[in-house]
Amino acid sequence: MIIMPVKEGENIEKALKKFKRKYERTGVLKELRRRQYFTKPSVAKREAKQHAIYVAHMNRDDE
């Protein structure tokens, strides 16, 4: 649970912006999207390997 203390007379827009920033840092939404469906471990490994290859190619092209 995120607790946001709001000071007396603080602008609600500013407090809402602080809340959104704090909420994004916790990673709740990212975790929720990750848990929406099950990914087999073999598929996850394959995707990670493909991503590593892609990043390696991008880094090699930049040099």
mmCIF file of the N, C-alpha and C atoms, coordinates in Angstrom:
data_MODEL
# 
_entry.id   MODEL 
# 
loop_
_atom_site.group_PDB 
_atom_site.id 
_atom_site.type_symbol 
_atom_site.label_atom_id 
_atom_site.label_alt_id 
_atom_site.label_comp_id 
_atom_site.label_asym_id 
_atom_site.label_entity_id 
_atom_site.label_seq_id 
_atom_site.pdbx_PDB_ins_code 
_atom_site.Cartn_x 
_atom_site.Cartn_y 
_atom_site.Cartn_z 
_atom_site.occupancy 
_atom_site.B_iso_or_equiv 
_atom_site.pdbx_formal_charge 
_atom_site.auth_seq_id 
_atom_site.auth_comp_id 
_atom_site.auth_asym_id 
_atom_site.auth_atom_id 
_atom_site.pdbx_PDB_model_num 
ATOM 1   N N  . MET A 1 1  ? 0.841  -1.171  0.000   1.00 0.00 ? 1  MET A N  1 
ATOM 2   C CA . MET A 1 1  ? 0.000  0.000   0.000   1.00 0.00 ? 1  MET A CA 1 
ATOM 3   C C  . MET A 1 1  ? 0.891  1.241   0.000   1.00 0.00 ? 1  MET A C  1 
ATOM 4   N N  . ILE A 1 2  ? 0.566  2.169   -0.856  1.00 0.00 ? 2  ILE A N  1 
ATOM 5   C CA . ILE A 1 2  ? 1.333  3.408   -0.965  1.00 0.00 ? 2  ILE A CA 1 
ATOM 6   C C  . ILE A 1 2  ? 0.666  4.472   -0.102  1.00 0.00 ? 2  ILE A C  1 
ATOM 7   N N  . ILE A 1 3  ? 1.448  5.067   0.757   1.00 0.00 ? 3  ILE A N  1 
ATOM 8   C CA . ILE A 1 3  ? 0.937  6.131   1.613   1.00 0.00 ? 3  ILE A CA 1 
ATOM 9   C C  . ILE A 1 3  ? 1.591  7.439   1.182   1.00 0.00 ? 3  ILE A C  1 
ATOM 10  N N  . MET A 1 4  ? 0.765  8.415   0.853   1.00 0.00 ? 4  MET A N  1 
ATOM 11  C CA . MET A 1 4  ? 1.247  9.719   0.416   1.00 0.00 ? 4  MET A CA 1 
ATOM 12  C C  . MET A 1 4  ? 0.761  10.782  1.398   1.00 0.00 ? 4  MET A C  1 
ATOM 13  N N  . PRO A 1 5  ? 1.626  11.253  2.267   1.00 0.00 ? 5  PRO A N  1 
ATOM 14  C CA . PRO A 1 5  ? 1.206  12.336  3.159   1.00 0.00 ? 5  PRO A CA 1 
ATOM 15  C C  . PRO A 1 5  ? 1.059  13.633  2.362   1.00 0.00 ? 5  PRO A C  1 
ATOM 16  N N  . VAL A 1 6  ? -0.084 14.271  2.498   1.00 0.00 ? 6  VAL A N  1 
ATOM 17  C CA . VAL A 1 6  ? -0.345 15.525  1.794   1.00 0.00 ? 6  VAL A CA 1 
ATOM 18  C C  . VAL A 1 6  ? -0.293 16.653  2.818   1.00 0.00 ? 6  VAL A C  1 
ATOM 19  N N  . LYS A 1 7  ? 0.529  17.640  2.544   1.00 0.00 ? 7  LYS A N  1 
ATOM 20  C CA . LYS A 1 7  ? 0.693  18.765  3.460   1.00 0.00 ? 7  LYS A CA 1 
ATOM 21  C C  . LYS A 1 7  ? -0.522 19.688  3.389   1.00 0.00 ? 7  LYS A C  1 
ATOM 22  N N  . GLU A 1 8  ? -0.725 20.418  4.434   1.00 0.00 ? 8  GLU A N  1 
ATOM 23  C CA . GLU A 1 8  ? -1.828 21.369  4.496   1.00 0.00 ? 8  GLU A CA 1 
ATOM 24  C C  . GLU A 1 8  ? -1.664 22.433  3.423   1.00 0.00 ? 8  GLU A C  1 
ATOM 25  N N  . GLY A 1 9  ? -2.647 22.611  2.579   1.00 0.00 ? 9  GLY A N  1 
ATOM 26  C CA . GLY A 1 9  ? -2.616 23.621  1.543   1.00 0.00 ? 9  GLY A CA 1 
ATOM 27  C C  . GLY A 1 9  ? -1.813 23.232  0.306   1.00 0.00 ? 9  GLY A C  1 
ATOM 28  N N  . GLU A 1 10 ? -1.360 21.960  0.224   1.00 0.00 ? 10 GLU A N  1 
ATOM 29  C CA . GLU A 1 10 ? -0.592 21.525  -0.944  1.00 0.00 ? 10 GLU A CA 1 
ATOM 30  C C  . GLU A 1 10 ? -1.526 21.339  -2.140  1.00 0.00 ? 10 GLU A C  1 
ATOM 31  N N  . ASN A 1 11 ? -1.058 21.729  -3.285  1.00 0.00 ? 11 ASN A N  1 
ATOM 32  C CA . ASN A 1 11 ? -1.832 21.612  -4.515  1.00 0.00 ? 11 ASN A CA 1 
ATOM 33  C C  . ASN A 1 11 ? -2.121 20.139  -4.801  1.00 0.00 ? 11 ASN A C  1 
ATOM 34  N N  . ILE A 1 12 ? -3.363 19.819  -5.139  1.00 0.00 ? 12 ILE A N  1 
ATOM 35  C CA . ILE A 1 12 ? -3.751 18.426  -5.391  1.00 0.00 ? 12 ILE A CA 1 
ATOM 36  C C  . ILE A 1 12 ? -3.061 17.875  -6.632  1.00 0.00 ? 12 ILE A C  1 
ATOM 37  N N  . GLU A 1 13 ? -2.810 18.725  -7.611  1.00 0.00 ? 13 GLU A N  1 
ATOM 38  C CA . GLU A 1 13 ? -2.116 18.289  -8.828  1.00 0.00 ? 13 GLU A CA 1 
ATOM 39  C C  . GLU A 1 13 ? -0.693 17.838  -8.503  1.00 0.00 ? 13 GLU A C  1 
ATOM 40  N N  . LYS A 1 14 ? -0.027 18.583  -7.652  1.00 0.00 ? 14 LYS A N  1 
ATOM 41  C CA . LYS A 1 14 ? 1.335  18.245  -7.262  1.00 0.00 ? 14 LYS A CA 1 
ATOM 42  C C  . LYS A 1 14 ? 1.357  16.938  -6.465  1.00 0.00 ? 14 LYS A C  1 
ATOM 43  N N  . ALA A 1 15 ? 0.398  16.764  -5.569  1.00 0.00 ? 15 ALA A N  1 
ATOM 44  C CA . ALA A 1 15 ? 0.313  15.538  -4.772  1.00 0.00 ? 15 ALA A CA 1 
ATOM 45  C C  . ALA A 1 15 ? 0.023  14.337  -5.668  1.00 0.00 ? 15 ALA A C  1 
ATOM 46  N N  . LEU A 1 16 ? -0.841 14.505  -6.654  1.00 0.00 ? 16 LEU A N  1 
ATOM 47  C CA . LEU A 1 16 ? -1.170 13.426  -7.575  1.00 0.00 ? 16 LEU A CA 1 
ATOM 48  C C  . LEU A 1 16 ? 0.041  13.044  -8.419  1.00 0.00 ? 16 LEU A C  1 
ATOM 49  N N  . LYS A 1 17 ? 0.813  14.032  -8.829  1.00 0.00 ? 17 LYS A N  1 
ATOM 50  C CA . LYS A 1 17 ? 2.026  13.772  -9.607  1.00 0.00 ? 17 LYS A CA 1 
ATOM 51  C C  . LYS A 1 17 ? 3.037  12.988  -8.776  1.00 0.00 ? 17 LYS A C  1 
ATOM 52  N N  . LYS A 1 18 ? 3.192  13.349  -7.496  1.00 0.00 ? 18 LYS A N  1 
ATOM 53  C CA . LYS A 1 18 ? 4.093  12.625  -6.605  1.00 0.00 ? 18 LYS A CA 1 
ATOM 54  C C  . LYS A 1 18 ? 3.624  11.183  -6.423  1.00 0.00 ? 18 LYS A C  1 
ATOM 55  N N  . PHE A 1 19 ? 2.302  10.994  -6.297  1.00 0.00 ? 19 PHE A N  1 
ATOM 56  C CA . PHE A 1 19 ? 1.749  9.651   -6.131  1.00 0.00 ? 19 PHE A CA 1 
ATOM 57  C C  . PHE A 1 19 ? 2.020  8.797   -7.363  1.00 0.00 ? 19 PHE A C  1 
ATOM 58  N N  . LYS A 1 20 ? 1.793  9.351   -8.539  1.00 0.00 ? 20 LYS A N  1 
ATOM 59  C CA . LYS A 1 20 ? 2.019  8.604   -9.779  1.00 0.00 ? 20 LYS A CA 1 
ATOM 60  C C  . LYS A 1 20 ? 3.470  8.183   -9.910  1.00 0.00 ? 20 LYS A C  1 
ATOM 61  N N  . ARG A 1 21 ? 4.399  9.084   -9.583  1.00 0.00 ? 21 ARG A N  1 
ATOM 62  C CA . ARG A 1 21 ? 5.819  8.785   -9.655  1.00 0.00 ? 21 ARG A CA 1 
ATOM 63  C C  . ARG A 1 21 ? 6.187  7.656   -8.688  1.00 0.00 ? 21 ARG A C  1 
ATOM 64  N N  . LYS A 1 22 ? 5.664  7.726   -7.478  1.00 0.00 ? 22 LYS A N  1 
ATOM 65  C CA . LYS A 1 22 ? 5.945  6.710   -6.474  1.00 0.00 ? 22 LYS A CA 1 
ATOM 66  C C  . LYS A 1 22 ? 5.336  5.369   -6.891  1.00 0.00 ? 22 LYS A C  1 
ATOM 67  N N  . TYR A 1 23 ? 4.151  5.401   -7.476  1.00 0.00 ? 23 TYR A N  1 
ATOM 68  C CA . TYR A 1 23 ? 3.470  4.190   -7.927  1.00 0.00 ? 23 TYR A CA 1 
ATOM 69  C C  . TYR A 1 23 ? 4.262  3.510   -9.043  1.00 0.00 ? 23 TYR A C  1 
ATOM 70  N N  . GLU A 1 24 ? 4.791  4.268   -9.988  1.00 0.00 ? 24 GLU A N  1 
ATOM 71  C CA . GLU A 1 24 ? 5.576  3.709   -11.080 1.00 0.00 ? 24 GLU A CA 1 
ATOM 72  C C  . GLU A 1 24 ? 6.856  3.065   -10.572 1.00 0.00 ? 24 GLU A C  1 
ATOM 73  N N  . ARG A 1 25 ? 7.479  3.659   -9.566  1.00 0.00 ? 25 ARG A N  1 
ATOM 74  C CA . ARG A 1 25 ? 8.732  3.126   -9.022  1.00 0.00 ? 25 ARG A CA 1 
ATOM 75  C C  . ARG A 1 25 ? 8.528  1.784   -8.333  1.00 0.00 ? 25 ARG A C  1 
ATOM 76  N N  . THR A 1 26 ? 7.337  1.536   -7.792  1.00 0.00 ? 26 THR A N  1 
ATOM 77  C CA . THR A 1 26 ? 7.099  0.272   -7.095  1.00 0.00 ? 26 THR A CA 1 
ATOM 78  C C  . THR A 1 26 ? 7.017  -0.891  -8.068  1.00 0.00 ? 26 THR A C  1 
ATOM 79  N N  . GLY A 1 27 ? 6.664  -0.634  -9.328  1.00 0.00 ? 27 GLY A N  1 
ATOM 80  C CA . GLY A 1 27 ? 6.608  -1.687  -10.333 1.00 0.00 ? 27 GLY A CA 1 
ATOM 81  C C  . GLY A 1 27 ? 5.361  -2.540  -10.264 1.00 0.00 ? 27 GLY A C  1 
ATOM 82  N N  . VAL A 1 28 ? 4.313  -2.063  -9.616  1.00 0.00 ? 28 VAL A N  1 
ATOM 83  C CA . VAL A 1 28 ? 3.084  -2.828  -9.459  1.00 0.00 ? 28 VAL A CA 1 
ATOM 84  C C  . VAL A 1 28 ? 2.444  -3.112  -10.811 1.00 0.00 ? 28 VAL A C  1 
ATOM 85  N N  . LEU A 1 29 ? 2.336  -2.112  -11.645 1.00 0.00 ? 29 LEU A N  1 
ATOM 86  C CA . LEU A 1 29 ? 1.688  -2.284  -12.936 1.00 0.00 ? 29 LEU A CA 1 
ATOM 87  C C  . LEU A 1 29 ? 2.479  -3.220  -13.836 1.00 0.00 ? 29 LEU A C  1 
ATOM 88  N N  . LYS A 1 30 ? 3.796  -3.107  -13.810 1.00 0.00 ? 30 LYS A N  1 
ATOM 89  C CA . LYS A 1 30 ? 4.653  -3.984  -14.606 1.00 0.00 ? 30 LYS A CA 1 
ATOM 90  C C  . LYS A 1 30 ? 4.480  -5.435  -14.171 1.00 0.00 ? 30 LYS A C  1 
ATOM 91  N N  . GLU A 1 31 ? 4.439  -5.661  -12.857 1.00 0.00 ? 31 GLU A N  1 
ATOM 92  C CA . GLU A 1 31 ? 4.255  -7.010  -12.323 1.00 0.00 ? 31 GLU A CA 1 
ATOM 93  C C  . GLU A 1 31 ? 2.878  -7.555  -12.691 1.00 0.00 ? 31 GLU A C  1 
ATOM 94  N N  . LEU A 1 32 ? 1.862  -6.722  -12.644 1.00 0.00 ? 32 LEU A N  1 
ATOM 95  C CA . LEU A 1 32 ? 0.508  -7.137  -12.997 1.00 0.00 ? 32 LEU A CA 1 
ATOM 96  C C  . LEU A 1 32 ? 0.439  -7.586  -14.450 1.00 0.00 ? 32 LEU A C  1 
ATOM 97  N N  . ARG A 1 33 ? 1.048  -6.818  -15.338 1.00 0.00 ? 33 ARG A N  1 
ATOM 98  C CA . ARG A 1 33 ? 1.045  -7.193  -16.754 1.00 0.00 ? 33 ARG A CA 1 
ATOM 99  C C  . ARG A 1 33 ? 1.824  -8.480  -16.990 1.00 0.00 ? 33 ARG A C  1 
ATOM 100 N N  . ARG A 1 34 ? 2.908  -8.678  -16.238 1.00 0.00 ? 34 ARG A N  1 
ATOM 101 C CA . ARG A 1 34 ? 3.701  -9.895  -16.382 1.00 0.00 ? 34 ARG A CA 1 
ATOM 102 C C  . ARG A 1 34 ? 2.921  -11.119 -15.935 1.00 0.00 ? 34 ARG A C  1 
ATOM 103 N N  . ARG A 1 35 ? 2.082  -10.980 -14.922 1.00 0.00 ? 35 ARG A N  1 
ATOM 104 C CA . ARG A 1 35 ? 1.334  -12.111 -14.367 1.00 0.00 ? 35 ARG A CA 1 
ATOM 105 C C  . ARG A 1 35 ? 0.028  -12.399 -15.099 1.00 0.00 ? 35 ARG A C  1 
ATOM 106 N N  . GLN A 1 36 ? -0.331 -11.630 -16.094 1.00 0.00 ? 36 GLN A N  1 
ATOM 107 C CA . GLN A 1 36 ? -1.600 -11.843 -16.787 1.00 0.00 ? 36 GLN A CA 1 
ATOM 108 C C  . GLN A 1 36 ? -1.629 -13.171 -17.525 1.00 0.00 ? 36 GLN A C  1 
ATOM 109 N N  . TYR A 1 37 ? -0.487 -13.650 -17.948 1.00 0.00 ? 37 TYR A N  1 
ATOM 110 C CA . TYR A 1 37 ? -0.441 -14.932 -18.648 1.00 0.00 ? 37 TYR A CA 1 
ATOM 111 C C  . TYR A 1 37 ? 0.818  -15.672 -18.242 1.00 0.00 ? 37 TYR A C  1 
ATOM 112 N N  . PHE A 1 38 ? 0.766  -16.989 -18.373 1.00 0.00 ? 38 PHE A N  1 
ATOM 113 C CA . PHE A 1 38 ? 1.892  -17.830 -17.988 1.00 0.00 ? 38 PHE A CA 1 
ATOM 114 C C  . PHE A 1 38 ? 2.799  -18.039 -19.184 1.00 0.00 ? 38 PHE A C  1 
ATOM 115 N N  . THR A 1 39 ? 4.089  -17.876 -18.968 1.00 0.00 ? 39 THR A N  1 
ATOM 116 C CA . THR A 1 39 ? 5.080  -18.121 -20.007 1.00 0.00 ? 39 THR A CA 1 
ATOM 117 C C  . THR A 1 39 ? 5.919  -19.312 -19.561 1.00 0.00 ? 39 THR A C  1 
ATOM 118 N N  . LYS A 1 40 ? 6.001  -20.311 -20.413 1.00 0.00 ? 40 LYS A N  1 
ATOM 119 C CA . LYS A 1 40 ? 6.801  -21.482 -20.083 1.00 0.00 ? 40 LYS A CA 1 
ATOM 120 C C  . LYS A 1 40 ? 8.260  -21.064 -19.924 1.00 0.00 ? 40 LYS A C  1 
ATOM 121 N N  . PRO A 1 41 ? 8.991  -21.721 -19.018 1.00 0.00 ? 41 PRO A N  1 
ATOM 122 C CA . PRO A 1 41 ? 10.390 -21.363 -18.816 1.00 0.00 ? 41 PRO A CA 1 
ATOM 123 C C  . PRO A 1 41 ? 11.227 -21.487 -20.087 1.00 0.00 ? 41 PRO A C  1 
ATOM 124 N N  . SER A 1 42 ? 10.933 -22.489 -20.922 1.00 0.00 ? 42 SER A N  1 
ATOM 125 C CA . SER A 1 42 ? 11.706 -22.651 -22.156 1.00 0.00 ? 42 SER A CA 1 
ATOM 126 C C  . SER A 1 42 ? 11.473 -21.476 -23.103 1.00 0.00 ? 42 SER A C  1 
ATOM 127 N N  . VAL A 1 43 ? 10.245 -20.981 -23.147 1.00 0.00 ? 43 VAL A N  1 
ATOM 128 C CA . VAL A 1 43 ? 9.923  -19.841 -24.000 1.00 0.00 ? 43 VAL A CA 1 
ATOM 129 C C  . VAL A 1 43 ? 10.592 -18.581 -23.458 1.00 0.00 ? 43 VAL A C  1 
ATOM 130 N N  . ALA A 1 44 ? 10.584 -18.417 -22.136 1.00 0.00 ? 44 ALA A N  1 
ATOM 131 C CA . ALA A 1 44 ? 11.224 -17.251 -21.530 1.00 0.00 ? 44 ALA A CA 1 
ATOM 132 C C  . ALA A 1 44 ? 12.728 -17.248 -21.813 1.00 0.00 ? 44 ALA A C  1 
ATOM 133 N N  . LYS A 1 45 ? 13.371 -18.420 -21.724 1.00 0.00 ? 45 LYS A N  1 
ATOM 134 C CA . LYS A 1 45 ? 14.801 -18.511 -22.022 1.00 0.00 ? 45 LYS A CA 1 
ATOM 135 C C  . LYS A 1 45 ? 15.071 -18.162 -23.476 1.00 0.00 ? 45 LYS A C  1 
ATOM 136 N N  . ARG A 1 46 ? 14.223 -18.669 -24.374 1.00 0.00 ? 46 ARG A N  1 
ATOM 137 C CA . ARG A 1 46 ? 14.403 -18.404 -25.802 1.00 0.00 ? 46 ARG A CA 1 
ATOM 138 C C  . ARG A 1 46 ? 14.273 -16.910 -26.093 1.00 0.00 ? 46 ARG A C  1 
ATOM 139 N N  . GLU A 1 47 ? 13.271 -16.270 -25.486 1.00 0.00 ? 47 GLU A N  1 
ATOM 140 C CA . GLU A 1 47 ? 13.078 -14.833 -25.695 1.00 0.00 ? 47 GLU A CA 1 
ATOM 141 C C  . GLU A 1 47 ? 14.256 -14.032 -25.134 1.00 0.00 ? 47 GLU A C  1 
ATOM 142 N N  . ALA A 1 48 ? 14.760 -14.443 -23.973 1.00 0.00 ? 48 ALA A N  1 
ATOM 143 C CA . ALA A 1 48 ? 15.906 -13.744 -23.383 1.00 0.00 ? 48 ALA A CA 1 
ATOM 144 C C  . ALA A 1 48 ? 17.138 -13.894 -24.269 1.00 0.00 ? 48 ALA A C  1 
ATOM 145 N N  . LYS A 1 49 ? 17.325 -15.082 -24.835 1.00 0.00 ? 49 LYS A N  1 
ATOM 146 C CA . LYS A 1 49 ? 18.472 -15.319 -25.713 1.00 0.00 ? 49 LYS A CA 1 
ATOM 147 C C  . LYS A 1 49 ? 18.357 -14.475 -26.984 1.00 0.00 ? 49 LYS A C  1 
ATOM 148 N N  . GLN A 1 50 ? 17.153 -14.423 -27.564 1.00 0.00 ? 50 GLN A N  1 
ATOM 149 C CA . GLN A 1 50 ? 16.941 -13.623 -28.770 1.00 0.00 ? 50 GLN A CA 1 
ATOM 150 C C  . GLN A 1 50 ? 17.172 -12.144 -28.474 1.00 0.00 ? 50 GLN A C  1 
ATOM 151 N N  . HIS A 1 51 ? 16.740 -11.687 -27.305 1.00 0.00 ? 51 HIS A N  1 
ATOM 152 C CA . HIS A 1 51 ? 16.941 -10.287 -26.940 1.00 0.00 ? 51 HIS A CA 1 
ATOM 153 C C  . HIS A 1 51 ? 18.430 -9.985  -26.778 1.00 0.00 ? 51 HIS A C  1 
ATOM 154 N N  . ALA A 1 52 ? 19.171 -10.911 -26.170 1.00 0.00 ? 52 ALA A N  1 
ATOM 155 C CA . ALA A 1 52 ? 20.610 -10.720 -25.985 1.00 0.00 ? 52 ALA A CA 1 
ATOM 156 C C  . ALA A 1 52 ? 21.319 -10.643 -27.334 1.00 0.00 ? 52 ALA A C  1 
ATOM 157 N N  . ILE A 1 53 ? 20.899 -11.483 -28.271 1.00 0.00 ? 53 ILE A N  1 
ATOM 158 C CA . ILE A 1 53 ? 21.490 -11.461 -29.611 1.00 0.00 ? 53 ILE A CA 1 
ATOM 159 C C  . ILE A 1 53 ? 21.197 -10.128 -30.291 1.00 0.00 ? 53 ILE A C  1 
ATOM 160 N N  . TYR A 1 54 ? 19.969 -9.658  -30.170 1.00 0.00 ? 54 TYR A N  1 
ATOM 161 C CA . TYR A 1 54 ? 19.555 -8.391  -30.764 1.00 0.00 ? 54 TYR A CA 1 
ATOM 162 C C  . TYR A 1 54 ? 20.389 -7.234  -30.200 1.00 0.00 ? 54 TYR A C  1 
ATOM 163 N N  . VAL A 1 55 ? 20.544 -7.211  -28.882 1.00 0.00 ? 55 VAL A N  1 
ATOM 164 C CA . VAL A 1 55 ? 21.307 -6.142  -28.237 1.00 0.00 ? 55 VAL A CA 1 
ATOM 165 C C  . VAL A 1 55 ? 22.766 -6.188  -28.677 1.00 0.00 ? 55 VAL A C  1 
ATOM 166 N N  . ALA A 1 56 ? 23.307 -7.398  -28.793 1.00 0.00 ? 56 ALA A N  1 
ATOM 167 C CA . ALA A 1 56 ? 24.692 -7.542  -29.225 1.00 0.00 ? 56 ALA A CA 1 
ATOM 168 C C  . ALA A 1 56 ? 24.872 -7.000  -30.643 1.00 0.00 ? 56 ALA A C  1 
ATOM 169 N N  . HIS A 1 57 ? 23.914 -7.290  -31.520 1.00 0.00 ? 57 HIS A N  1 
ATOM 170 C CA . HIS A 1 57 ? 23.984 -6.779  -32.895 1.00 0.00 ? 57 HIS A CA 1 
ATOM 171 C C  . HIS A 1 57 ? 23.875 -5.254  -32.917 1.00 0.00 ? 57 HIS A C  1 
ATOM 172 N N  . MET A 1 58 ? 23.013 -4.710  -32.081 1.00 0.00 ? 58 MET A N  1 
ATOM 173 C CA . MET A 1 58 ? 22.845 -3.254  -32.031 1.00 0.00 ? 58 MET A CA 1 
ATOM 174 C C  . MET A 1 58 ? 24.129 -2.590  -31.542 1.00 0.00 ? 58 MET A C  1 
ATOM 175 N N  . ASN A 1 59 ? 24.753 -3.172  -30.520 1.00 0.00 ? 59 ASN A N  1 
ATOM 176 C CA . ASN A 1 59 ? 25.993 -2.607  -29.985 1.00 0.00 ? 59 ASN A CA 1 
ATOM 177 C C  . ASN A 1 59 ? 27.126 -2.712  -30.989 1.00 0.00 ? 59 ASN A C  1 
ATOM 178 N N  . ARG A 1 60 ? 27.163 -3.810  -31.724 1.00 0.00 ? 60 ARG A N  1 
ATOM 179 C CA . ARG A 1 60 ? 28.220 -4.003  -32.717 1.00 0.00 ? 60 ARG A CA 1 
ATOM 180 C C  . ARG A 1 60 ? 28.048 -3.014  -33.869 1.00 0.00 ? 60 ARG A C  1 
ATOM 181 N N  . ASP A 1 61 ? 26.813 -2.741  -34.260 1.00 0.00 ? 61 ASP A N  1 
ATOM 182 C CA . ASP A 1 61 ? 26.556 -1.805  -35.354 1.00 0.00 ? 61 ASP A CA 1 
ATOM 183 C C  . ASP A 1 61 ? 26.915 -0.375  -34.979 1.00 0.00 ? 61 ASP A C  1 
ATOM 184 N N  . ASP A 1 62 ? 26.753 -0.036  -33.698 1.00 0.00 ? 62 ASP A N  1 
ATOM 185 C CA . ASP A 1 62 ? 27.059 1.319   -33.234 1.00 0.00 ? 62 ASP A CA 1 
ATOM 186 C C  . ASP A 1 62 ? 28.560 1.604   -33.263 1.00 0.00 ? 62 ASP A C  1 
ATOM 187 N N  . GLU A 1 63 ? 29.368 0.583   -33.111 1.00 0.00 ? 63 GLU A N  1 
ATOM 188 C CA . GLU A 1 63 ? 30.810 0.781   -33.035 1.00 0.00 ? 63 GLU A CA 1 
ATOM 189 C C  . GLU A 1 63 ? 31.436 0.927   -34.372 1.00 0.00 ? 63 GLU A C  1 
# 
